[in-house]
Amino acid sequence: MTAADNVPAARPGAAAHRILPPPPPRHHRDIQGGAARAAVLGVSDGLVTNVSLILGVAGANTGPGLVRVAGLAGLLAGAFSMAAGEYVSVKAQAELLERELEMERHELQRAPLAEQDELAQLYASRGVDPTVAGELAGEMMRTPELALETHAREELGVDPASLGNPYQAATASAASFAVGALVPLIPWFFSRGALAAAVAIVLAAVAAVVIGVALSRFTGRSAVRVALRQLSVTAAAAGVTYALGALVGTHIG
C-alpha cells in the first residue's frame, strides 16, 4: 500500500468547496435600499420646493402670515406626497420581484436538473471551466434557499433578502423632505418682509452647499462641483418663482 492509498477519495462537489471561500466583509455602501435613496432626494426636494414656494409668495408682497401658511402647506403636502410616492414605488417594485422569485422557486421545484444545467451554462459562459461550472451549479442546488438566492442574483440581478422596505422608504422620504422644507421657513416665524426673505435665502444657500458636500461624499465626486451644482439649481428655482411672484403681485396690486 502506498501513501497515496491512504488519501481519502475526494467527495463530489469538493472542488466547489475549495473554490468557494467565505464572502469577504462588505465594504461598499448599500446604495440600492429605498431609504437611502429617498432620504437623499427628500432633503434636496424639500429645500428646493419650499424655498421656491416661500419666495414666490413673498415676492407678491403678501403678509408674513400668508407666507408662513404657504410654507407650512408646502412642507406638509410635499412630505405626504413624497411618502406616498415612495411607498407605492418601493411596494410595487418589491411585489414585482417577489412574483419573479416565486416563479423561480416553482421552476426549481418542478425542474431542478434543468435549472442546474442553466446555472452551469451561465457560469461556463463567463469563462469558468465547464467541469468546475457543473460542480458549482450542483453545489448551489444542494440547498433550496441557496439555489433560489443564486438564481435570483445571476438571472434577475437581485438579492432576495434586500427587496426594499416601503414603510422605511416612505418614512425616510417624508422626514427628509420636511427637514429640507423647514430650513427656508424658519425666519418667517421670527421676522417679516425683506429681512425674513434675505435670511431665508442665506439659510437655503448654506443648506444647498451642505447637501452638495454630503452628496459628494456619498458619490465620490468633487465636493466643490457638486455643491455648486446644488446651489445653482436651488438659486435658479427660487429666482424664477420669486420673479413670477413679484410679477403677479404687481399686476394684482
C-alpha positions as CSV (number, residue, x, y, z in Angstrom):
1,M,0.0,0.0,0.0
2,T,1.4,3.4,-1.0
3,A,1.0,6.7,0.8
4,A,-1.4,7.7,-1.9
5,D,-3.7,4.8,-1.0
6,N,-4.2,6.4,2.5
7,V,-5.6,9.7,1.0
8,P,-9.4,9.6,1.2
9,A,-11.2,10.0,-2.1
10,A,-12.5,13.4,-2.9
11,R,-16.2,13.8,-2.4
12,P,-18.3,15.1,-5.3
13,G,-18.5,18.8,-5.1
14,A,-15.3,19.1,-3.0
15,A,-13.7,21.2,-5.7
16,A,-16.6,23.6,-5.4
17,H,-16.0,23.8,-1.7
18,R,-12.3,24.7,-2.3
19,I,-13.0,27.4,-4.8
20,L,-15.8,29.0,-2.7
21,P,-14.2,30.9,0.1
22,P,-16.4,32.7,2.6
23,P,-17.6,36.0,1.4
24,P,-15.4,39.0,2.5
25,P,-16.9,41.7,4.7
26,R,-19.0,44.2,2.9
27,H,-17.1,47.5,2.3
28,H,-19.5,49.2,-0.1
29,R,-22.4,51.4,0.9
30,D,-25.9,50.0,0.4
31,I,-27.0,52.3,-2.4
32,Q,-29.9,50.2,-3.6
33,G,-32.0,50.4,-0.5
34,G,-35.2,52.6,-0.7
35,A,-34.5,54.5,2.5
36,A,-31.1,55.9,1.5
37,R,-32.3,57.0,-1.9
38,A,-35.4,58.5,-0.5
39,A,-33.5,60.4,2.2
40,V,-31.0,62.0,-0.3
41,L,-33.8,63.0,-2.7
42,G,-36.1,64.2,0.1
43,V,-33.8,66.8,1.7
44,S,-32.9,68.3,-1.7
45,D,-36.5,68.3,-2.9
46,G,-37.8,69.8,0.3
47,L,-35.3,72.6,0.2
48,V,-35.8,73.5,-3.4
49,T,-39.6,73.1,-3.4
50,N,-40.2,75.2,-0.3
51,V,-37.7,77.9,-0.8
52,S,-39.2,78.4,-4.2
53,L,-42.7,78.5,-2.9
54,I,-41.9,80.8,0.0
55,L,-40.0,83.3,-2.1
56,G,-42.7,83.1,-4.8
57,V,-45.4,84.1,-2.3
58,A,-43.1,86.6,-0.6
59,G,-42.3,88.2,-4.0
60,A,-46.0,89.0,-4.4
61,N,-45.7,91.4,-1.4
62,T,-48.1,89.3,0.8
63,G,-48.1,89.4,4.6
64,P,-45.8,87.2,6.7
65,G,-48.8,85.2,7.9
66,L,-49.7,84.1,4.3
67,V,-46.0,83.2,3.7
68,R,-46.0,81.0,6.8
69,V,-49.2,79.3,5.8
70,A,-47.9,78.7,2.3
71,G,-44.6,77.4,3.7
72,L,-46.3,75.0,6.1
73,A,-48.7,73.8,3.5
74,G,-45.8,73.2,1.1
75,L,-44.0,71.3,3.8
76,L,-46.9,69.0,4.7
77,A,-48.2,68.5,1.2
78,G,-44.7,67.7,-0.1
79,A,-43.8,65.4,2.8
80,F,-47.1,63.4,2.3
81,S,-46.7,63.3,-1.4
82,M,-43.1,62.1,-1.2
83,A,-44.0,59.5,1.3
84,A,-47.0,58.2,-0.7
85,G,-45.0,58.1,-4.0
86,E,-42.0,56.4,-2.4
87,Y,-44.3,53.8,-0.7
88,V,-46.2,53.0,-3.9
89,S,-42.9,52.8,-5.9
90,V,-41.0,50.6,-3.5
91,K,-44.0,48.4,-2.7
92,A,-44.7,47.8,-6.4
93,Q,-41.1,47.0,-7.1
94,A,-40.9,44.6,-4.2
95,E,-44.1,42.9,-5.3
96,L,-42.8,42.5,-8.8
97,L,-39.6,41.0,-7.6
98,E,-41.4,38.7,-5.2
99,R,-43.5,37.4,-8.1
100,E,-40.4,36.7,-10.1
101,L,-38.8,34.9,-7.1
102,E,-42.0,32.8,-6.7
103,M,-41.8,31.8,-10.3
104,E,-38.1,30.9,-9.9
105,R,-38.9,28.9,-6.8
106,H,-41.6,27.0,-8.7
107,E,-39.2,26.2,-11.5
108,L,-36.6,25.0,-9.1
109,Q,-39.1,22.6,-7.6
110,R,-40.6,21.5,-11.0
111,A,-37.4,21.0,-13.0
112,P,-34.3,21.1,-10.7
113,L,-32.0,19.4,-13.2
114,A,-32.9,21.9,-16.0
115,E,-32.2,24.8,-13.6
116,Q,-28.9,23.2,-12.6
117,D,-27.9,22.9,-16.2
118,E,-28.9,26.5,-16.8
119,L,-26.8,27.7,-13.9
120,A,-23.8,25.6,-15.1
121,Q,-24.1,27.1,-18.6
122,L,-24.3,30.6,-17.2
123,Y,-21.0,30.0,-15.2
124,A,-19.4,28.4,-18.3
125,S,-20.4,31.4,-20.4
126,R,-18.4,33.6,-18.0
127,G,-15.2,31.7,-18.6
128,V,-15.5,29.1,-15.8
129,D,-14.2,25.6,-16.8
130,P,-17.3,23.5,-17.8
131,T,-16.4,20.8,-15.3
132,V,-16.0,23.3,-12.5
133,A,-19.1,25.1,-13.6
134,G,-21.1,21.9,-13.3
135,E,-19.7,21.3,-9.8
136,L,-20.5,24.8,-8.7
137,A,-24.1,24.5,-10.0
138,G,-24.5,21.2,-8.3
139,E,-23.2,22.6,-5.0
140,M,-25.6,25.6,-5.2
141,M,-28.6,23.3,-5.9
142,R,-28.0,21.2,-2.8
143,T,-29.7,23.8,-0.6
144,P,-33.1,25.1,-1.9
145,E,-32.7,28.6,-0.4
146,L,-29.1,28.9,-1.6
147,A,-30.3,27.7,-5.1
148,L,-33.1,30.4,-5.1
149,E,-30.7,33.1,-4.0
150,T,-28.1,32.1,-6.6
151,H,-30.6,32.1,-9.4
152,A,-32.1,35.4,-8.3
153,R,-28.7,37.0,-8.2
154,E,-27.5,35.5,-11.5
155,E,-30.7,35.7,-13.6
156,L,-32.7,38.6,-12.0
157,G,-29.8,40.6,-10.6
158,V,-31.5,41.0,-7.2
159,D,-30.9,39.9,-3.6
160,P,-34.0,38.1,-2.2
161,A,-33.1,39.5,1.3
162,S,-33.0,43.1,0.1
163,L,-36.1,43.9,-1.9
164,G,-36.7,47.2,-0.2
165,N,-38.9,48.2,2.7
166,P,-41.8,50.5,1.6
167,Y,-42.6,51.7,5.1
168,Q,-39.0,52.6,5.8
169,A,-38.6,54.4,2.4
170,A,-41.9,56.3,2.9
171,T,-40.9,57.4,6.5
172,A,-37.4,58.5,5.4
173,S,-38.8,60.3,2.4
174,A,-41.3,62.3,4.4
175,A,-38.9,63.1,7.2
176,S,-36.1,64.2,5.0
177,F,-38.4,66.4,2.8
178,A,-39.8,68.0,5.9
179,V,-36.2,68.8,7.1
180,G,-35.3,70.4,3.8
181,A,-38.6,72.3,3.6
182,L,-38.3,73.7,7.1
183,V,-35.0,75.5,6.5
184,P,-36.3,78.5,4.5
185,L,-39.4,78.7,6.6
186,I,-37.7,79.3,9.9
187,P,-37.0,83.1,9.5
188,W,-40.7,83.8,8.9
189,F,-41.6,82.7,12.4
190,F,-39.3,85.5,13.9
191,S,-39.3,88.3,11.3
192,R,-41.0,89.5,8.2
193,G,-40.6,91.3,4.9
194,A,-37.2,91.8,3.2
195,L,-35.3,90.7,6.3
196,A,-37.1,87.3,6.5
197,A,-36.6,86.8,2.8
198,A,-32.9,87.6,3.0
199,V,-32.4,85.3,5.9
200,A,-34.4,82.5,4.1
201,I,-32.1,82.9,1.0
202,V,-29.0,82.7,3.1
203,L,-30.2,79.6,5.0
204,A,-31.2,78.0,1.8
205,A,-27.9,78.7,0.2
206,V,-26.0,77.2,3.2
207,A,-28.3,74.2,3.2
208,A,-27.8,73.7,-0.5
209,V,-24.0,73.7,-0.1
210,V,-24.2,71.3,2.8
211,I,-26.4,68.9,0.8
212,G,-24.0,69.2,-2.1
213,V,-21.0,68.3,0.1
214,A,-22.9,65.4,1.6
215,L,-23.8,64.1,-1.8
216,S,-20.1,64.4,-2.9
217,R,-19.0,62.2,0.0
218,F,-21.7,59.7,-0.9
219,T,-20.8,59.6,-4.7
220,G,-17.1,60.3,-4.5
221,R,-17.4,63.4,-6.8
222,S,-15.8,66.7,-6.3
223,A,-17.3,68.5,-3.3
224,V,-16.9,71.9,-4.9
225,R,-18.6,70.9,-8.1
226,V,-21.5,69.1,-6.5
227,A,-22.1,71.9,-4.0
228,L,-22.1,74.5,-6.8
229,R,-24.4,72.4,-8.8
230,Q,-26.8,72.0,-5.9
231,L,-26.6,75.7,-5.1
232,S,-27.2,76.7,-8.8
233,V,-30.3,74.5,-9.0
234,T,-31.7,75.9,-5.8
235,A,-30.9,79.5,-6.8
236,A,-32.4,79.1,-10.2
237,A,-35.7,77.6,-8.9
238,A,-36.0,80.2,-6.2
239,G,-35.2,83.1,-8.5
240,V,-37.7,82.2,-11.1
241,T,-40.6,81.7,-8.6
242,Y,-39.7,85.0,-6.8
243,A,-39.7,86.9,-10.2
244,L,-43.0,85.3,-11.1
245,G,-44.5,86.1,-7.6
246,A,-43.3,89.7,-7.9
247,L,-44.8,90.0,-11.4
248,V,-48.2,88.6,-10.3
249,G,-48.2,90.7,-7.2
250,T,-47.6,93.8,-9.2
251,H,-50.5,93.1,-11.5
252,I,-52.8,92.2,-8.7
253,G,-51.9,95.3,-6.8
